[in-house]
Amino acid sequence: MAINPYFADMPCGINDPYESGEVSKFAELQRGLVPISNSSPSIALIQAFLDSYRLLYCGLPEIQRIDYPPNLTMGALFDLVVSAKYAERLIADAGWTYCEGSETSDGSSLYFCYLQTCPRCSVNRSVKPKVVSNKPGSDTIGEICGDTTCEILSEIIKVTSPGIKIGKNRDRQADVDFVIYQPNMLALGETKSSPLVIYPLEVKLNHPLTEIREGQRTLKRDHTQATVDVAEADIFMYIPHRNLRISLGKASSQQFPYHALIQHIQSPQNLAEIILAWKELYRVYEANLLRDLADPRKWITCGCGGGVDDSKNKPGIDRTDDIKKGTYQSLKFGTYYKERDSRRIIRSVLASNFFPLRTFNRYLSEMVDVIWTKEKYSRTFYLKTQRNPTPRKYSLFAQSDLFYLYDAIICFTESVYMDERLKEVTSLDTYINRICQ
């Protein structure tokens, strides 16, 4: 496989004159890299979101900016983009759930659900009827979430360090998911992302539906499956805990659903509603860590349990399996890549959309600053003092032979940095300083 010309200058790659001789792993990585597309509809949505956020955030007095913090805003952006990708890929005539809405003022609707309950009734009435879920398989979720993480990181880096390159690996089974580099730094990234919320789709009905039962026409049973012609129906993205609807048009419309979403969020006021709605769910998730709350808003969040969604589907890296896998991958980046470059310019990054609120203290807090090395790098010497005349054995390691387990854990909602250059390049503090200059 030929190397994409954009990545021909990757440090440690086959064209690097300073490469130390171990080329196979780096050449394999280099051949697998593809650029982040600048013409995809999801990139256009991200750019529109960030442009509108700049107008909103930088136009506010300092005291009001706290309502729209950049870390939670990026979390909201991630989930909005993933929701759009779900709608683009998964929407179909079948798979809808009928909600009669007899106890609401909104009337009857059809919902295209990604969790196993009605979004309107569970959040607004604390009722959790079992419904069909249209959530895709784990491979599709991983692909969508991994791509979205890289796309948002790419747009952040365009502002913080325009000269730095970022690319993703076309092989999802490869060691490295993405790279960030400049001539004196090559960061190898592993993504473990998953949304806090996927907003369901809605088609509003003019009247309750009917069906034939036992030879008689009668009102259709609540929360049963239904079909709709999505090419002709007016479709909304539904945010139930705010009773907020974003018109997406028909599924047959051009650039569905991106064009309509871009038009909607170009208004900073509309964007503010989306950010505040996501921030509200983040606070619900955060509060629920302390005790199992009866708050019905949790039933719209991924991994909420209770028969609505498997608790293993917690957002971001707030899942023990992903922390374990990500930790191993960071260690592998060190032993299979960092050591093989004599200049020690390689960094390891664990990236996600959502920082581990639930699992950080139990699984990560004592590991983020771990440094490792190998016995082969040690130099032995003996030292005696006046107080201890018997020589004692010591092992000495050069600083260049000591490696951080994680050079950075980069999450949109919160990050931990051991490496200052990575912090400068990817931190939201740097990003905000740049856009509000």
Contacts in CASP RR format, 6 or more apart in sequence:
PFRMAT RR
TARGET T0000
AUTHOR 0000-0000-0000
METHOD contacts of the structure
MODEL  1
MAINPYFADMPCGINDPYESGEVSKFAELQRGLVPISNSSPSIALIQAFL
DSYRLLYCGLPEIQRIDYPPNLTMGALFDLVVSAKYAERLIADAGWTYCE
GSETSDGSSLYFCYLQTCPRCSVNRSVKPKVVSNKPGSDTIGEICGDTTC
EILSEIIKVTSPGIKIGKNRDRQADVDFVIYQPNMLALGETKSSPLVIYP
LEVKLNHPLTEIREGQRTLKRDHTQATVDVAEADIFMYIPHRNLRISLGK
ASSQQFPYHALIQHIQSPQNLAEIILAWKELYRVYEANLLRDLADPRKWI
TCGCGGGVDDSKNKPGIDRTDDIKKGTYQSLKFGTYYKERDSRRIIRSVL
ASNFFPLRTFNRYLSEMVDVIWTKEKYSRTFYLKTQRNPTPRKYSLFAQS
DLFYLYDAIICFTESVYMDERLKEVTSLDTYINRICQ
1 31 0 8 1.000
1 32 0 8 1.000
2 31 0 8 1.000
3 14 0 8 1.000
3 30 0 8 1.000
3 31 0 8 1.000
3 33 0 8 1.000
4 32 0 8 1.000
4 33 0 8 1.000
4 34 0 8 1.000
4 35 0 8 1.000
6 35 0 8 1.000
6 165 0 8 1.000
7 30 0 8 1.000
7 33 0 8 1.000
7 35 0 8 1.000
7 165 0 8 1.000
7 167 0 8 1.000
8 15 0 8 1.000
9 15 0 8 1.000
9 183 0 8 1.000
10 16 0 8 1.000
10 26 0 8 1.000
10 29 0 8 1.000
10 30 0 8 1.000
10 33 0 8 1.000
10 165 0 8 1.000
10 179 0 8 1.000
10 181 0 8 1.000
10 186 0 8 1.000
11 18 0 8 1.000
11 181 0 8 1.000
11 183 0 8 1.000
11 184 0 8 1.000
11 185 0 8 1.000
11 186 0 8 1.000
11 341 0 8 1.000
11 345 0 8 1.000
12 19 0 8 1.000
12 26 0 8 1.000
12 186 0 8 1.000
12 337 0 8 1.000
12 340 0 8 1.000
12 341 0 8 1.000
12 345 0 8 1.000
12 346 0 8 1.000
13 19 0 8 1.000
13 23 0 8 1.000
13 26 0 8 1.000
13 27 0 8 1.000
13 30 0 8 1.000
14 23 0 8 1.000
14 26 0 8 1.000
14 27 0 8 1.000
14 30 0 8 1.000
18 343 0 8 1.000
19 26 0 8 1.000
19 341 0 8 1.000
20 340 0 8 1.000
20 341 0 8 1.000
20 342 0 8 1.000
20 343 0 8 1.000
21 340 0 8 1.000
22 340 0 8 1.000
22 341 0 8 1.000
25 175 0 8 1.000
25 336 0 8 1.000
25 337 0 8 1.000
25 340 0 8 1.000
26 337 0 8 1.000
26 340 0 8 1.000
28 174 0 8 1.000
29 169 0 8 1.000
29 174 0 8 1.000
29 175 0 8 1.000
29 176 0 8 1.000
29 179 0 8 1.000
29 188 0 8 1.000
32 169 0 8 1.000
32 170 0 8 1.000
32 171 0 8 1.000
32 174 0 8 1.000
33 167 0 8 1.000
33 168 0 8 1.000
33 169 0 8 1.000
33 170 0 8 1.000
33 179 0 8 1.000
34 167 0 8 1.000
34 168 0 8 1.000
34 169 0 8 1.000
34 170 0 8 1.000
35 167 0 8 1.000
36 43 0 8 1.000
36 150 0 8 1.000
36 151 0 8 1.000
36 154 0 8 1.000
36 166 0 8 1.000
36 167 0 8 1.000
36 168 0 8 1.000
37 43 0 8 1.000
40 151 0 8 1.000
41 88 0 8 1.000
41 255 0 8 1.000
41 258 0 8 1.000
41 259 0 8 1.000
42 81 0 8 1.000
42 84 0 8 1.000
42 85 0 8 1.000
42 147 0 8 1.000
42 148 0 8 1.000
42 151 0 8 1.000
42 258 0 8 1.000
43 151 0 8 1.000
43 155 0 8 1.000
44 258 0 8 1.000
44 262 0 8 1.000
45 80 0 8 1.000
45 81 0 8 1.000
45 84 0 8 1.000
45 258 0 8 1.000
45 261 0 8 1.000
45 262 0 8 1.000
45 265 0 8 1.000
46 77 0 8 1.000
46 81 0 8 1.000
46 151 0 8 1.000
46 152 0 8 1.000
46 155 0 8 1.000
47 155 0 8 1.000
48 262 0 8 1.000
48 265 0 8 1.000
48 266 0 8 1.000
49 77 0 8 1.000
49 80 0 8 1.000
49 81 0 8 1.000
49 265 0 8 1.000
49 271 0 8 1.000
50 77 0 8 1.000
50 155 0 8 1.000
51 266 0 8 1.000
52 265 0 8 1.000
52 266 0 8 1.000
52 267 0 8 1.000
52 268 0 8 1.000
52 271 0 8 1.000
53 68 0 8 1.000
53 73 0 8 1.000
53 77 0 8 1.000
53 268 0 8 1.000
53 271 0 8 1.000
53 275 0 8 1.000
54 435 0 8 1.000
54 436 0 8 1.000
55 268 0 8 1.000
56 68 0 8 1.000
56 268 0 8 1.000
56 271 0 8 1.000
56 272 0 8 1.000
57 65 0 8 1.000
57 68 0 8 1.000
57 70 0 8 1.000
57 73 0 8 1.000
57 432 0 8 1.000
57 435 0 8 1.000
57 436 0 8 1.000
58 435 0 8 1.000
58 436 0 8 1.000
60 68 0 8 1.000
67 276 0 8 1.000
68 272 0 8 1.000
68 275 0 8 1.000
68 276 0 8 1.000
69 279 0 8 1.000
70 428 0 8 1.000
70 431 0 8 1.000
70 432 0 8 1.000
71 412 0 8 1.000
71 413 0 8 1.000
71 414 0 8 1.000
71 428 0 8 1.000
72 275 0 8 1.000
72 278 0 8 1.000
72 279 0 8 1.000
72 282 0 8 1.000
72 413 0 8 1.000
73 275 0 8 1.000
74 152 0 8 1.000
74 156 0 8 1.000
74 353 0 8 1.000
74 412 0 8 1.000
74 413 0 8 1.000
74 428 0 8 1.000
75 196 0 8 1.000
75 278 0 8 1.000
75 282 0 8 1.000
75 353 0 8 1.000
75 354 0 8 1.000
75 412 0 8 1.000
75 413 0 8 1.000
76 274 0 8 1.000
76 275 0 8 1.000
76 277 0 8 1.000
76 278 0 8 1.000
76 279 0 8 1.000
77 152 0 8 1.000
77 412 0 8 1.000
78 148 0 8 1.000
78 149 0 8 1.000
78 152 0 8 1.000
78 193 0 8 1.000
78 195 0 8 1.000
78 353 0 8 1.000
78 354 0 8 1.000
78 412 0 8 1.000
79 195 0 8 1.000
79 196 0 8 1.000
79 197 0 8 1.000
79 198 0 8 1.000
79 199 0 8 1.000
79 278 0 8 1.000
79 353 0 8 1.000
80 199 0 8 1.000
80 261 0 8 1.000
80 265 0 8 1.000
80 274 0 8 1.000
80 278 0 8 1.000
81 148 0 8 1.000
81 151 0 8 1.000
81 152 0 8 1.000
82 144 0 8 1.000
82 145 0 8 1.000
82 148 0 8 1.000
82 195 0 8 1.000
82 198 0 8 1.000
83 195 0 8 1.000
83 197 0 8 1.000
83 198 0 8 1.000
83 199 0 8 1.000
83 237 0 8 1.000
84 257 0 8 1.000
84 258 0 8 1.000
84 261 0 8 1.000
85 144 0 8 1.000
85 148 0 8 1.000
86 114 0 8 1.000
86 136 0 8 1.000
86 144 0 8 1.000
86 198 0 8 1.000
87 112 0 8 1.000
87 201 0 8 1.000
87 235 0 8 1.000
87 237 0 8 1.000
87 248 0 8 1.000
87 256 0 8 1.000
87 257 0 8 1.000
88 256 0 8 1.000
88 257 0 8 1.000
88 258 0 8 1.000
89 136 0 8 1.000
89 140 0 8 1.000
89 144 0 8 1.000
90 112 0 8 1.000
90 134 0 8 1.000
90 136 0 8 1.000
91 112 0 8 1.000
91 201 0 8 1.000
91 230 0 8 1.000
91 235 0 8 1.000
91 251 0 8 1.000
92 134 0 8 1.000
92 230 0 8 1.000
93 227 0 8 1.000
93 228 0 8 1.000
93 229 0 8 1.000
93 230 0 8 1.000
94 225 0 8 1.000
94 227 0 8 1.000
95 112 0 8 1.000
95 132 0 8 1.000
95 134 0 8 1.000
95 225 0 8 1.000
95 226 0 8 1.000
95 227 0 8 1.000
96 110 0 8 1.000
96 111 0 8 1.000
96 112 0 8 1.000
96 203 0 8 1.000
96 225 0 8 1.000
96 226 0 8 1.000
96 227 0 8 1.000
96 228 0 8 1.000
97 110 0 8 1.000
97 111 0 8 1.000
97 112 0 8 1.000
97 113 0 8 1.000
97 118 0 8 1.000
97 131 0 8 1.000
97 132 0 8 1.000
97 223 0 8 1.000
97 224 0 8 1.000
97 225 0 8 1.000
97 226 0 8 1.000
98 108 0 8 1.000
98 110 0 8 1.000
98 209 0 8 1.000
98 220 0 8 1.000
98 221 0 8 1.000
98 222 0 8 1.000
98 223 0 8 1.000
98 224 0 8 1.000
98 225 0 8 1.000
98 226 0 8 1.000
99 108 0 8 1.000
99 109 0 8 1.000
99 110 0 8 1.000
99 111 0 8 1.000
99 118 0 8 1.000
99 120 0 8 1.000
99 121 0 8 1.000
99 222 0 8 1.000
99 223 0 8 1.000
100 107 0 8 1.000
100 108 0 8 1.000
100 208 0 8 1.000
100 219 0 8 1.000
100 220 0 8 1.000
100 222 0 8 1.000
101 107 0 8 1.000
101 108 0 8 1.000
101 109 0 8 1.000
101 120 0 8 1.000
101 121 0 8 1.000
101 222 0 8 1.000
102 208 0 8 1.000
102 222 0 8 1.000
103 125 0 8 1.000
104 120 0 8 1.000
104 124 0 8 1.000
104 125 0 8 1.000
106 120 0 8 1.000
106 204 0 8 1.000
106 243 0 8 1.000
107 204 0 8 1.000
107 205 0 8 1.000
107 208 0 8 1.000
108 204 0 8 1.000
108 205 0 8 1.000
108 207 0 8 1.000
108 208 0 8 1.000
108 209 0 8 1.000
109 120 0 8 1.000
109 202 0 8 1.000
109 203 0 8 1.000
109 204 0 8 1.000
109 205 0 8 1.000
110 202 0 8 1.000
110 203 0 8 1.000
110 205 0 8 1.000
110 226 0 8 1.000
110 228 0 8 1.000
111 118 0 8 1.000
111 119 0 8 1.000
111 120 0 8 1.000
111 131 0 8 1.000
111 200 0 8 1.000
111 201 0 8 1.000
111 202 0 8 1.000
111 238 0 8 1.000
112 134 0 8 1.000
112 200 0 8 1.000
112 201 0 8 1.000
112 202 0 8 1.000
113 119 0 8 1.000
113 131 0 8 1.000
113 132 0 8 1.000
113 133 0 8 1.000
113 134 0 8 1.000
113 200 0 8 1.000
114 133 0 8 1.000
114 134 0 8 1.000
114 135 0 8 1.000
114 198 0 8 1.000
114 200 0 8 1.000
115 133 0 8 1.000
115 135 0 8 1.000
115 198 0 8 1.000
115 200 0 8 1.000
115 299 0 8 1.000
115 300 0 8 1.000
115 302 0 8 1.000
115 304 0 8 1.000
115 308 0 8 1.000
115 309 0 8 1.000
116 130 0 8 1.000
116 131 0 8 1.000
116 132 0 8 1.000
116 133 0 8 1.000
116 307 0 8 1.000
116 308 0 8 1.000
116 309 0 8 1.000
117 128 0 8 1.000
117 129 0 8 1.000
117 130 0 8 1.000
117 131 0 8 1.000
117 299 0 8 1.000
117 307 0 8 1.000
117 308 0 8 1.000
118 127 0 8 1.000
118 128 0 8 1.000
118 129 0 8 1.000
118 131 0 8 1.000
118 223 0 8 1.000
119 200 0 8 1.000
119 238 0 8 1.000
119 240 0 8 1.000
119 299 0 8 1.000
119 300 0 8 1.000
120 238 0 8 1.000
120 240 0 8 1.000
121 127 0 8 1.000
121 128 0 8 1.000
121 129 0 8 1.000
121 223 0 8 1.000
122 128 0 8 1.000
122 129 0 8 1.000
122 240 0 8 1.000
122 296 0 8 1.000
122 299 0 8 1.000
122 300 0 8 1.000
122 308 0 8 1.000
123 240 0 8 1.000
123 241 0 8 1.000
123 296 0 8 1.000
123 297 0 8 1.000
123 299 0 8 1.000
123 300 0 8 1.000
124 240 0 8 1.000
124 241 0 8 1.000
124 243 0 8 1.000
124 296 0 8 1.000
125 296 0 8 1.000
126 294 0 8 1.000
126 296 0 8 1.000
128 299 0 8 1.000
128 306 0 8 1.000
128 307 0 8 1.000
128 308 0 8 1.000
129 222 0 8 1.000
129 223 0 8 1.000
130 223 0 8 1.000
130 307 0 8 1.000
131 223 0 8 1.000
132 225 0 8 1.000
135 141 0 8 1.000
135 198 0 8 1.000
135 309 0 8 1.000
136 144 0 8 1.000
139 172 0 8 1.000
141 194 0 8 1.000
142 193 0 8 1.000
142 194 0 8 1.000
143 172 0 8 1.000
145 191 0 8 1.000
145 193 0 8 1.000
145 194 0 8 1.000
145 195 0 8 1.000
145 353 0 8 1.000
146 168 0 8 1.000
146 177 0 8 1.000
146 191 0 8 1.000
146 193 0 8 1.000
147 168 0 8 1.000
148 193 0 8 1.000
148 353 0 8 1.000
149 191 0 8 1.000
149 193 0 8 1.000
149 351 0 8 1.000
149 352 0 8 1.000
149 353 0 8 1.000
150 166 0 8 1.000
150 167 0 8 1.000
150 168 0 8 1.000
150 177 0 8 1.000
150 178 0 8 1.000
150 191 0 8 1.000
152 412 0 8 1.000
153 166 0 8 1.000
153 178 0 8 1.000
153 180 0 8 1.000
153 351 0 8 1.000
153 410 0 8 1.000
153 426 0 8 1.000
154 166 0 8 1.000
154 167 0 8 1.000
156 426 0 8 1.000
156 428 0 8 1.000
156 431 0 8 1.000
157 164 0 8 1.000
157 166 0 8 1.000
157 180 0 8 1.000
157 425 0 8 1.000
157 426 0 8 1.000
159 431 0 8 1.000
159 434 0 8 1.000
159 435 0 8 1.000
160 424 0 8 1.000
160 425 0 8 1.000
160 426 0 8 1.000
160 427 0 8 1.000
160 430 0 8 1.000
160 431 0 8 1.000
160 434 0 8 1.000
161 182 0 8 1.000
161 424 0 8 1.000
161 425 0 8 1.000
163 182 0 8 1.000
164 180 0 8 1.000
164 181 0 8 1.000
164 182 0 8 1.000
164 425 0 8 1.000
165 179 0 8 1.000
165 180 0 8 1.000
165 181 0 8 1.000
165 182 0 8 1.000
166 178 0 8 1.000
166 179 0 8 1.000
166 180 0 8 1.000
166 181 0 8 1.000
167 178 0 8 1.000
167 179 0 8 1.000
167 180 0 8 1.000
168 177 0 8 1.000
168 178 0 8 1.000
169 176 0 8 1.000
169 177 0 8 1.000
169 178 0 8 1.000
175 188 0 8 1.000
175 329 0 8 1.000
175 332 0 8 1.000
175 333 0 8 1.000
175 336 0 8 1.000
176 188 0 8 1.000
176 189 0 8 1.000
176 190 0 8 1.000
176 333 0 8 1.000
176 337 0 8 1.000
177 189 0 8 1.000
177 190 0 8 1.000
177 191 0 8 1.000
177 351 0 8 1.000
178 189 0 8 1.000
178 191 0 8 1.000
178 351 0 8 1.000
179 186 0 8 1.000
179 187 0 8 1.000
179 188 0 8 1.000
179 189 0 8 1.000
180 186 0 8 1.000
180 187 0 8 1.000
180 189 0 8 1.000
180 349 0 8 1.000
180 422 0 8 1.000
180 425 0 8 1.000
180 426 0 8 1.000
181 187 0 8 1.000
184 345 0 8 1.000
185 345 0 8 1.000
185 347 0 8 1.000
185 421 0 8 1.000
185 422 0 8 1.000
186 341 0 8 1.000
186 345 0 8 1.000
186 346 0 8 1.000
186 347 0 8 1.000
187 346 0 8 1.000
187 347 0 8 1.000
187 348 0 8 1.000
187 349 0 8 1.000
187 407 0 8 1.000
187 408 0 8 1.000
187 422 0 8 1.000
188 333 0 8 1.000
188 337 0 8 1.000
188 346 0 8 1.000
188 347 0 8 1.000
188 348 0 8 1.000
188 349 0 8 1.000
189 333 0 8 1.000
189 348 0 8 1.000
189 349 0 8 1.000
189 350 0 8 1.000
189 351 0 8 1.000
190 326 0 8 1.000
190 329 0 8 1.000
190 330 0 8 1.000
190 333 0 8 1.000
190 348 0 8 1.000
190 349 0 8 1.000
190 350 0 8 1.000
190 351 0 8 1.000
191 351 0 8 1.000
191 352 0 8 1.000
192 316 0 8 1.000
192 317 0 8 1.000
192 322 0 8 1.000
192 323 0 8 1.000
192 325 0 8 1.000
192 326 0 8 1.000
192 350 0 8 1.000
192 351 0 8 1.000
192 352 0 8 1.000
193 316 0 8 1.000
193 317 0 8 1.000
193 351 0 8 1.000
193 352 0 8 1.000
193 353 0 8 1.000
193 354 0 8 1.000
194 302 0 8 1.000
194 313 0 8 1.000
194 314 0 8 1.000
194 315 0 8 1.000
194 316 0 8 1.000
194 319 0 8 1.000
194 322 0 8 1.000
194 352 0 8 1.000
194 353 0 8 1.000
194 354 0 8 1.000
195 302 0 8 1.000
195 315 0 8 1.000
195 316 0 8 1.000
195 353 0 8 1.000
196 278 0 8 1.000
196 281 0 8 1.000
196 282 0 8 1.000
196 285 0 8 1.000
196 301 0 8 1.000
196 302 0 8 1.000
196 315 0 8 1.000
196 316 0 8 1.000
196 354 0 8 1.000
197 278 0 8 1.000
197 281 0 8 1.000
197 300 0 8 1.000
197 301 0 8 1.000
197 302 0 8 1.000
198 302 0 8 1.000
199 237 0 8 1.000
199 238 0 8 1.000
199 239 0 8 1.000
200 237 0 8 1.000
200 238 0 8 1.000
200 240 0 8 1.000
201 235 0 8 1.000
201 236 0 8 1.000
201 237 0 8 1.000
201 238 0 8 1.000
201 248 0 8 1.000
202 235 0 8 1.000
202 236 0 8 1.000
202 237 0 8 1.000
202 238 0 8 1.000
202 245 0 8 1.000
203 228 0 8 1.000
203 233 0 8 1.000
203 234 0 8 1.000
203 235 0 8 1.000
203 236 0 8 1.000
204 234 0 8 1.000
204 236 0 8 1.000
208 219 0 8 1.000
208 220 0 8 1.000
209 219 0 8 1.000
209 220 0 8 1.000
209 226 0 8 1.000
210 217 0 8 1.000
210 218 0 8 1.000
210 219 0 8 1.000
210 220 0 8 1.000
211 217 0 8 1.000
211 218 0 8 1.000
211 219 0 8 1.000
211 220 0 8 1.000
211 221 0 8 1.000
212 218 0 8 1.000
220 226 0 8 1.000
230 250 0 8 1.000
230 251 0 8 1.000
230 252 0 8 1.000
231 250 0 8 1.000
231 251 0 8 1.000
231 252 0 8 1.000
232 250 0 8 1.000
232 252 0 8 1.000
233 250 0 8 1.000
233 251 0 8 1.000
234 247 0 8 1.000
234 249 0 8 1.000
234 250 0 8 1.000
235 247 0 8 1.000
235 248 0 8 1.000
235 249 0 8 1.000
235 250 0 8 1.000
235 251 0 8 1.000
235 257 0 8 1.000
236 245 0 8 1.000
236 246 0 8 1.000
236 247 0 8 1.000
236 248 0 8 1.000
237 245 0 8 1.000
237 246 0 8 1.000
237 248 0 8 1.000
237 257 0 8 1.000
237 261 0 8 1.000
238 244 0 8 1.000
238 245 0 8 1.000
239 245 0 8 1.000
239 246 0 8 1.000
239 274 0 8 1.000
239 277 0 8 1.000
240 300 0 8 1.000
241 277 0 8 1.000
241 280 0 8 1.000
241 281 0 8 1.000
241 297 0 8 1.000
241 300 0 8 1.000
242 273 0 8 1.000
242 276 0 8 1.000
242 277 0 8 1.000
242 280 0 8 1.000
244 273 0 8 1.000
244 274 0 8 1.000
244 277 0 8 1.000
246 260 0 8 1.000
246 261 0 8 1.000
246 264 0 8 1.000
247 260 0 8 1.000
247 264 0 8 1.000
248 256 0 8 1.000
248 257 0 8 1.000
248 260 0 8 1.000
248 261 0 8 1.000
249 256 0 8 1.000
249 257 0 8 1.000
249 260 0 8 1.000
250 256 0 8 1.000
253 259 0 8 1.000
253 260 0 8 1.000
264 270 0 8 1.000
265 271 0 8 1.000
265 274 0 8 1.000
280 297 0 8 1.000
281 297 0 8 1.000
281 300 0 8 1.000
281 301 0 8 1.000
282 413 0 8 1.000
284 293 0 8 1.000
284 295 0 8 1.000
284 297 0 8 1.000
284 298 0 8 1.000
284 301 0 8 1.000
285 298 0 8 1.000
285 301 0 8 1.000
285 315 0 8 1.000
285 357 0 8 1.000
286 357 0 8 1.000
287 293 0 8 1.000
287 295 0 8 1.000
288 295 0 8 1.000
288 298 0 8 1.000
289 357 0 8 1.000
289 358 0 8 1.000
298 304 0 8 1.000
299 308 0 8 1.000
301 309 0 8 1.000
301 315 0 8 1.000
302 309 0 8 1.000
302 313 0 8 1.000
302 314 0 8 1.000
302 315 0 8 1.000
303 309 0 8 1.000
303 310 0 8 1.000
303 311 0 8 1.000
303 312 0 8 1.000
303 313 0 8 1.000
303 314 0 8 1.000
303 315 0 8 1.000
304 311 0 8 1.000
305 311 0 8 1.000
312 319 0 8 1.000
312 321 0 8 1.000
313 319 0 8 1.000
314 358 0 8 1.000
315 353 0 8 1.000
315 354 0 8 1.000
316 322 0 8 1.000
316 352 0 8 1.000
316 353 0 8 1.000
316 354 0 8 1.000
316 355 0 8 1.000
316 356 0 8 1.000
316 411 0 8 1.000
317 323 0 8 1.000
317 326 0 8 1.000
317 350 0 8 1.000
317 352 0 8 1.000
317 354 0 8 1.000
317 355 0 8 1.000
317 356 0 8 1.000
317 359 0 8 1.000
317 409 0 8 1.000
317 411 0 8 1.000
318 354 0 8 1.000
318 355 0 8 1.000
318 356 0 8 1.000
318 357 0 8 1.000
318 358 0 8 1.000
318 359 0 8 1.000
319 356 0 8 1.000
319 359 0 8 1.000
320 359 0 8 1.000
320 363 0 8 1.000
322 352 0 8 1.000
323 356 0 8 1.000
323 359 0 8 1.000
323 363 0 8 1.000
323 364 0 8 1.000
324 363 0 8 1.000
326 350 0 8 1.000
327 350 0 8 1.000
327 367 0 8 1.000
327 405 0 8 1.000
327 406 0 8 1.000
329 350 0 8 1.000
330 348 0 8 1.000
330 349 0 8 1.000
330 350 0 8 1.000
330 405 0 8 1.000
330 406 0 8 1.000
331 372 0 8 1.000
331 405 0 8 1.000
333 346 0 8 1.000
333 348 0 8 1.000
334 346 0 8 1.000
334 348 0 8 1.000
334 403 0 8 1.000
337 346 0 8 1.000
338 344 0 8 1.000
338 346 0 8 1.000
338 347 0 8 1.000
338 348 0 8 1.000
338 403 0 8 1.000
339 374 0 8 1.000
339 403 0 8 1.000
344 400 0 8 1.000
347 407 0 8 1.000
347 408 0 8 1.000
347 419 0 8 1.000
347 421 0 8 1.000
347 422 0 8 1.000
348 404 0 8 1.000
348 405 0 8 1.000
348 406 0 8 1.000
348 407 0 8 1.000
349 406 0 8 1.000
349 407 0 8 1.000
349 408 0 8 1.000
349 409 0 8 1.000
349 410 0 8 1.000
349 422 0 8 1.000
350 406 0 8 1.000
350 408 0 8 1.000
350 409 0 8 1.000
350 410 0 8 1.000
351 409 0 8 1.000
351 410 0 8 1.000
351 411 0 8 1.000
352 409 0 8 1.000
352 410 0 8 1.000
352 411 0 8 1.000
352 412 0 8 1.000
353 411 0 8 1.000
353 412 0 8 1.000
353 413 0 8 1.000
354 411 0 8 1.000
354 412 0 8 1.000
354 413 0 8 1.000
355 409 0 8 1.000
355 411 0 8 1.000
355 413 0 8 1.000
355 414 0 8 1.000
355 415 0 8 1.000
356 363 0 8 1.000
356 364 0 8 1.000
364 409 0 8 1.000
367 405 0 8 1.000
367 406 0 8 1.000
368 405 0 8 1.000
368 406 0 8 1.000
368 409 0 8 1.000
368 416 0 8 1.000
368 418 0 8 1.000
369 404 0 8 1.000
369 418 0 8 1.000
370 404 0 8 1.000
370 405 0 8 1.000
370 406 0 8 1.000
371 402 0 8 1.000
371 403 0 8 1.000
371 404 0 8 1.000
371 405 0 8 1.000
372 402 0 8 1.000
372 403 0 8 1.000
372 405 0 8 1.000
373 397 0 8 1.000
373 401 0 8 1.000
373 402 0 8 1.000
373 403 0 8 1.000
374 401 0 8 1.000
377 397 0 8 1.000
377 398 0 8 1.000
377 401 0 8 1.000
378 395 0 8 1.000
378 396 0 8 1.000
378 397 0 8 1.000
379 395 0 8 1.000
379 396 0 8 1.000
379 397 0 8 1.000
380 393 0 8 1.000
380 394 0 8 1.000
380 395 0 8 1.000
380 396 0 8 1.000
381 393 0 8 1.000
381 394 0 8 1.000
381 396 0 8 1.000
382 391 0 8 1.000
382 392 0 8 1.000
382 393 0 8 1.000
382 394 0 8 1.000
383 391 0 8 1.000
383 392 0 8 1.000
383 394 0 8 1.000
384 390 0 8 1.000
384 391 0 8 1.000
384 392 0 8 1.000
404 418 0 8 1.000
404 419 0 8 1.000
406 416 0 8 1.000
406 418 0 8 1.000
407 417 0 8 1.000
407 418 0 8 1.000
407 419 0 8 1.000
407 422 0 8 1.000
408 415 0 8 1.000
408 416 0 8 1.000
408 417 0 8 1.000
408 418 0 8 1.000
408 419 0 8 1.000
408 422 0 8 1.000
408 423 0 8 1.000
408 426 0 8 1.000
409 415 0 8 1.000
409 416 0 8 1.000
410 422 0 8 1.000
410 426 0 8 1.000
412 428 0 8 1.000
415 423 0 8 1.000
415 426 0 8 1.000
415 427 0 8 1.000
415 428 0 8 1.000
417 423 0 8 1.000
417 427 0 8 1.000
423 430 0 8 1.000
424 430 0 8 1.000
END
